[in-house]
Amino acid sequence: MKTLSAKAIVIRYWLSVNCGMTEACRFNSSEFVTVVPRVLFTTFRFLCFAFTMLAFWGCETLVNDISPDRLPTSKNQLVVHGYLSPQDTAIVISVQRSSPVLGLNVGGFGSFGGNTPSISGAKVLLTNRDKTIEVPFDNRRQQYAINTRAMAIRAGETYNLKITLGDQTVESSCKIPRAVFISEVNRDSVLVNAQITPAAYDLTYRLFWTDTRGEKNYYLITGLGAQTRRVQAMPNTFVLQPEIFNVRFGDFNGLWMTDDRDDGTFMISEAGIIPYGYRITPNVIPGSRRVEFSLTSYEKTYYEYHRAVQQFDNDNPFAEPSLVPSNIKGGLGCFAGYTRSARVGGW
């Protein structure tokens, strides 16, 4: 009787379990070389087929239509944006509606209080101390607006807002922060290209101010540069063309700072930059180059709201949901106060 090796016994047992082979199925050891790879290959093909079908089945479930009845429903809410400042000449309030979960985005919360026209027909009341005024709808602005002569906006004062539209009423309040003044603007330059003659330098600016002690402060530092060029419009005809650009602070739109661990101290901003390219603009009228720096103090409400809006990616369907803070009771949006100080000079 032929004696099988331990390896042959193991393989024969595996084949008997997986392929139905019995003792009647006798073969010599050379047949293992052919049978075993064939069986393994067949098993591998089956597993590949099974996993492929599972993958297709999983993908199919991702694109199945979902009945609108299974989605959460929510009532449209009023969306309010209003920002009061002693430096403004008008009080402007935006009143819109939030966009539904289903359907087209027709403005409102998605626009974050931009230039989307307001909904007319609302009653907008603004109260300070014991005085209340109604802010009318301005057809030219397509917003609710009134001159500040009707109600002065003063630092340190609290203003209450109440808006009624149909059966919906929302309320909010804000306190105007006190102004913080720029004490100094330091100008410097930084080398960006030494390979050309003359060497290229960017202009840099830092703002200095003293923080208000004993209260939380939120600052936005911005800058605007300007110059006027003489450009040819037609043969033998030249016109003056003004150019305005942002001084590059932070993310180009401005630099946000708080007085965390700096309460009451002398604060310094990061450097704002006027790129070298503006310095070599041709045909600039002598003496026309000006720069204005602003230090704006905001309420915490606006600071948190603005930061959340900056991080919102409306065009990315894969972006993580973000909760935008709101201080509108019964609705959405932001009602806040701010003050601004400025310094102007040449560059």
C-alpha positions as CSV (number, residue, x, y, z in Angstrom):
1,M,0.0,0.0,0.0
2,K,1.3,3.4,-1.0
3,T,2.1,5.7,1.9
4,L,1.2,9.4,1.5
5,S,3.2,12.2,3.0
6,A,1.7,14.5,5.6
7,K,1.5,17.3,3.0
8,A,-0.4,15.0,0.6
9,I,-2.8,14.0,3.4
10,V,-3.6,17.7,4.2
11,I,-4.2,18.6,0.6
12,R,-6.4,15.5,0.0
13,Y,-8.5,16.4,3.0
14,W,-8.8,20.0,1.8
15,L,-9.9,18.7,-1.6
16,S,-12.4,16.3,-0.1
17,V,-14.0,19.2,1.9
18,N,-14.0,21.8,-0.9
19,C,-14.3,19.7,-4.0
20,G,-16.3,16.7,-2.9
21,M,-13.4,14.2,-3.5
22,T,-13.7,10.8,-1.7
23,E,-11.4,7.8,-1.2
24,A,-12.4,6.7,-4.7
25,C,-10.7,9.6,-6.2
26,R,-7.2,8.3,-6.2
27,F,-4.4,10.1,-7.9
28,N,-0.7,10.2,-7.6
29,S,1.4,13.0,-6.2
30,S,2.1,14.5,-9.6
31,E,-1.5,15.2,-10.1
32,F,-1.4,17.6,-7.2
33,V,0.6,20.0,-9.3
34,T,-2.2,20.3,-11.7
35,V,-5.3,20.0,-9.5
36,V,-4.4,22.2,-6.6
37,P,-3.6,25.4,-8.7
38,R,-6.8,24.9,-10.7
39,V,-8.9,24.6,-7.6
40,L,-7.2,27.6,-6.0
41,F,-7.7,29.7,-9.2
42,T,-11.4,28.7,-9.3
43,T,-11.9,29.7,-5.7
44,F,-10.1,33.0,-6.3
45,R,-12.3,33.8,-9.3
46,F,-15.4,33.1,-7.3
47,L,-14.3,35.4,-4.5
48,C,-13.4,38.1,-6.9
49,F,-16.9,37.8,-8.5
50,A,-18.6,37.9,-5.1
51,F,-16.7,41.0,-3.9
52,T,-17.4,42.7,-7.3
53,M,-21.1,42.1,-7.0
54,L,-21.1,43.4,-3.4
55,A,-19.3,46.6,-4.6
56,F,-21.8,47.2,-7.3
57,W,-24.7,46.6,-4.9
58,G,-23.2,49.1,-2.5
59,C,-22.7,51.7,-5.2
60,E,-26.2,51.2,-6.4
61,T,-27.6,52.1,-3.0
62,L,-25.7,55.4,-3.0
63,V,-27.5,56.7,-6.1
64,N,-31.0,55.5,-5.3
65,D,-33.6,58.3,-5.2
66,I,-35.0,59.1,-1.8
67,S,-38.6,60.2,-1.4
68,P,-39.0,63.8,-0.2
69,D,-41.4,62.4,2.4
70,R,-38.4,60.8,4.2
71,L,-36.4,64.0,4.4
72,P,-36.6,66.4,7.3
73,T,-38.9,69.4,6.8
74,S,-38.4,72.9,8.2
75,K,-40.3,76.1,8.0
76,N,-38.6,79.1,6.3
77,Q,-37.2,81.5,8.8
78,L,-36.6,85.2,8.7
79,V,-32.9,86.0,8.1
80,V,-31.8,89.4,9.4
81,H,-28.5,91.3,8.9
82,G,-27.9,94.7,10.4
83,Y,-24.7,96.4,11.5
84,L,-24.7,99.7,13.4
85,S,-21.8,102.1,13.7
86,P,-21.3,105.7,14.8
87,Q,-19.3,106.3,11.6
88,D,-22.2,105.4,9.3
89,T,-24.6,107.9,7.9
90,A,-27.5,105.4,7.5
91,I,-29.1,102.5,9.4
92,V,-29.5,99.6,6.9
93,I,-31.4,96.4,7.8
94,S,-31.7,93.4,5.5
95,V,-34.7,91.1,5.9
96,Q,-34.8,87.8,3.9
97,R,-35.9,84.2,4.2
98,S,-33.9,81.1,4.7
99,S,-33.6,78.6,1.8
100,P,-35.6,75.3,2.0
101,V,-33.9,71.9,2.3
102,L,-35.4,71.0,-1.1
103,G,-35.7,73.3,-4.1
104,L,-33.8,76.2,-5.5
105,N,-31.7,78.6,-3.5
106,V,-33.5,81.9,-4.0
107,G,-31.2,84.0,-1.8
108,G,-31.4,84.7,1.9
109,F,-29.3,82.7,4.3
110,G,-27.0,81.4,1.4
111,S,-26.1,85.0,0.5
112,F,-25.1,85.9,4.1
113,G,-26.6,89.3,3.9
114,G,-24.9,90.4,0.6
115,N,-26.6,92.4,-2.0
116,T,-29.7,90.2,-2.2
117,P,-32.8,92.5,-2.0
118,S,-34.9,92.4,1.1
119,I,-38.4,91.2,1.4
120,S,-40.8,94.2,1.5
121,G,-43.8,94.4,3.8
122,A,-42.0,93.9,7.1
123,K,-42.3,96.2,10.1
124,V,-38.9,97.0,11.4
125,L,-38.6,98.8,14.7
126,L,-35.4,100.0,16.3
127,T,-35.3,101.1,20.0
128,N,-32.6,103.0,22.0
129,R,-33.4,103.9,25.6
130,D,-37.0,105.2,25.5
131,K,-37.0,106.1,21.8
132,T,-38.4,103.8,19.0
133,I,-38.3,104.5,15.3
134,E,-39.7,102.5,12.4
135,V,-37.1,101.8,9.6
136,P,-38.9,102.0,6.3
137,F,-38.3,100.0,3.1
138,D,-36.0,102.0,0.7
139,N,-37.0,101.2,-2.9
140,R,-33.6,102.5,-4.2
141,R,-31.5,100.4,-1.9
142,Q,-34.0,97.5,-1.8
143,Q,-33.3,97.3,2.0
144,Y,-34.8,98.8,5.1
145,A,-32.9,102.1,5.6
146,I,-33.1,105.4,7.4
147,N,-30.6,108.3,8.0
148,T,-28.9,108.3,11.3
149,R,-30.4,111.7,12.0
150,A,-33.6,109.8,12.9
151,M,-31.6,107.9,15.6
152,A,-28.0,108.6,16.5
153,I,-25.7,105.6,16.9
154,R,-23.5,106.1,19.9
155,A,-20.6,104.0,21.4
156,G,-21.5,102.2,24.6
157,E,-25.3,102.3,23.8
158,T,-27.6,99.3,23.4
159,Y,-30.0,99.0,20.5
160,N,-33.0,96.6,20.3
161,L,-34.4,95.4,17.0
162,K,-37.9,93.9,16.4
163,I,-39.1,92.8,13.0
164,T,-42.6,91.5,12.2
165,L,-43.5,89.9,8.8
166,G,-46.8,88.2,8.6
167,D,-47.1,85.8,11.5
168,Q,-43.3,85.8,12.1
169,T,-41.6,88.0,14.6
170,V,-37.9,88.1,15.4
171,E,-35.9,90.1,17.9
172,S,-32.3,91.0,18.7
173,S,-30.0,93.5,20.4
174,C,-26.5,94.8,20.1
175,K,-24.1,97.1,22.0
176,I,-21.9,99.4,20.1
177,P,-18.2,98.9,21.2
178,R,-16.1,101.9,22.0
179,A,-13.6,103.1,19.4
180,V,-9.9,102.1,19.7
181,F,-7.6,104.5,17.9
182,I,-4.5,103.7,15.9
183,S,-1.6,105.3,17.7
184,E,1.1,104.6,15.1
185,V,1.7,103.1,11.7
186,N,5.2,101.8,11.0
187,R,6.4,101.5,7.4
188,D,9.3,99.2,6.3
189,S,10.3,97.2,3.3
190,V,11.3,93.6,2.6
191,L,13.5,92.4,-0.3
192,V,11.7,90.1,-2.7
193,N,14.0,89.9,-5.7
194,A,17.8,90.8,-5.7
195,Q,18.4,89.6,-9.2
196,I,17.0,92.7,-10.9
197,T,18.3,96.3,-10.9
198,P,17.1,98.1,-8.9
199,A,16.3,95.3,-6.5
200,A,12.6,94.7,-5.8
201,Y,11.1,95.5,-2.4
202,D,7.6,95.1,-1.0
203,L,6.4,97.8,1.3
204,T,5.2,96.6,4.7
205,Y,3.1,98.3,7.4
206,R,2.3,97.5,11.0
207,L,-0.4,99.1,13.1
208,F,0.1,100.0,16.8
209,W,-2.7,100.7,19.4
210,T,-3.6,100.3,23.1
211,D,-6.2,97.7,23.9
212,T,-9.1,98.7,26.1
213,R,-8.6,97.2,29.5
214,G,-11.2,95.1,31.3
215,E,-13.2,94.0,28.3
216,K,-13.0,91.4,25.5
217,N,-12.1,93.1,22.2
218,Y,-12.3,91.8,18.6
219,Y,-10.4,93.7,15.9
220,L,-10.3,93.7,12.1
221,I,-7.3,95.4,10.5
222,T,-7.6,96.4,6.8
223,G,-5.9,98.7,4.4
224,L,-6.7,100.3,1.1
225,G,-4.1,101.7,-1.3
226,A,-4.8,104.1,-4.1
227,Q,-3.0,105.8,-7.0
228,T,-3.9,107.7,-10.2
229,R,-2.4,106.9,-13.6
230,R,-2.4,108.9,-16.8
231,V,-3.5,106.5,-19.5
232,Q,-4.1,107.0,-23.2
233,A,-7.8,106.6,-24.1
234,M,-7.5,107.6,-27.8
235,P,-4.8,109.1,-30.1
236,N,-3.7,112.3,-28.6
237,T,-6.2,111.9,-25.7
238,F,-5.2,111.0,-22.1
239,V,-7.4,110.5,-19.1
240,L,-6.7,110.1,-15.4
241,Q,-7.5,106.6,-14.2
242,P,-7.7,105.9,-10.4
243,E,-6.7,102.5,-9.1
244,I,-7.7,101.1,-5.7
245,F,-6.4,97.9,-4.2
246,N,-6.3,96.0,-0.8
247,V,-3.2,96.2,1.3
248,R,-2.5,92.5,1.9
249,F,-3.3,91.8,5.5
250,G,-3.9,88.2,6.7
251,D,-6.1,86.4,4.2
252,F,-6.2,89.4,1.8
253,N,-9.6,90.5,3.2
254,G,-8.2,91.7,6.5
255,L,-6.6,90.5,9.6
256,W,-8.7,89.4,12.6
257,M,-7.1,89.8,16.1
258,T,-8.4,89.5,19.7
259,D,-6.9,90.6,23.0
260,D,-6.5,87.1,24.4
261,R,-3.7,87.4,26.9
262,D,-3.1,91.0,25.8
263,D,-5.8,92.8,27.7
264,G,-4.9,96.4,28.2
265,T,-1.5,96.1,26.5
266,F,0.1,97.9,23.6
267,M,-0.8,95.7,20.6
268,I,0.9,95.3,17.2
269,S,-0.6,93.9,14.0
270,E,1.0,91.5,11.6
271,A,2.6,93.2,8.6
272,G,0.4,94.4,5.8
273,I,2.0,94.4,2.3
274,I,1.9,96.6,-0.8
275,P,3.5,94.4,-3.4
276,Y,6.4,95.6,-5.5
277,G,4.3,95.5,-8.7
278,Y,2.3,98.5,-7.6
279,R,5.4,100.5,-7.0
280,I,6.6,100.2,-10.6
281,T,3.2,101.0,-12.2
282,P,3.9,103.3,-15.1
283,N,2.6,106.9,-15.6
284,V,1.5,107.4,-12.0
285,I,0.6,111.0,-11.2
286,P,3.1,112.3,-8.6
287,G,1.6,112.8,-5.2
288,S,-1.5,110.6,-6.0
289,R,-0.4,107.6,-4.0
290,R,-2.3,107.3,-0.8
291,V,-3.0,104.5,1.8
292,E,-5.7,104.3,4.4
293,F,-5.5,101.8,7.4
294,S,-8.6,100.9,9.4
295,L,-8.8,99.4,12.9
296,T,-12.4,98.2,13.4
297,S,-13.7,97.0,16.8
298,Y,-16.6,94.5,16.6
299,E,-18.8,92.8,19.0
300,K,-18.1,89.1,19.7
301,T,-21.4,88.2,18.0
302,Y,-20.1,89.6,14.6
303,Y,-16.6,88.1,15.1
304,E,-18.0,84.6,15.6
305,Y,-20.5,85.0,12.8
306,H,-18.0,86.4,10.3
307,R,-15.5,83.6,11.0
308,A,-18.1,80.9,10.5
309,V,-19.2,82.5,7.2
310,Q,-15.6,82.6,6.0
311,Q,-15.2,78.9,6.6
312,F,-18.5,78.0,4.9
313,D,-17.9,76.4,1.5
314,N,-21.2,76.8,-0.4
315,D,-20.0,75.3,-3.6
316,N,-18.5,72.1,-2.2
317,P,-21.0,69.3,-1.8
318,F,-18.6,67.2,0.3
319,A,-17.8,70.0,2.8
320,E,-18.6,69.2,6.4
321,P,-21.8,70.9,7.8
322,S,-21.0,74.0,9.8
323,L,-23.2,75.6,12.3
324,V,-23.3,79.4,11.7
325,P,-24.0,81.2,15.0
326,S,-27.0,83.6,15.2
327,N,-28.2,86.2,17.7
328,I,-31.6,86.6,16.0
329,K,-34.3,85.3,18.4
330,G,-36.8,83.3,16.4
331,G,-34.8,83.6,13.2
332,L,-31.3,83.5,11.7
333,G,-28.6,86.0,10.9
334,C,-26.6,88.7,12.8
335,F,-27.3,92.1,14.4
336,A,-24.2,93.7,15.7
337,G,-22.3,96.9,16.3
338,Y,-18.9,98.2,15.4
339,T,-16.7,101.3,15.5
340,R,-13.9,102.2,13.2
341,S,-10.8,104.4,13.4
342,A,-8.5,105.2,10.5
343,R,-5.1,106.6,9.5
344,V,-4.3,108.0,6.1
345,G,-0.9,108.7,4.6
346,G,1.2,108.5,1.4
347,W,3.2,105.5,0.2
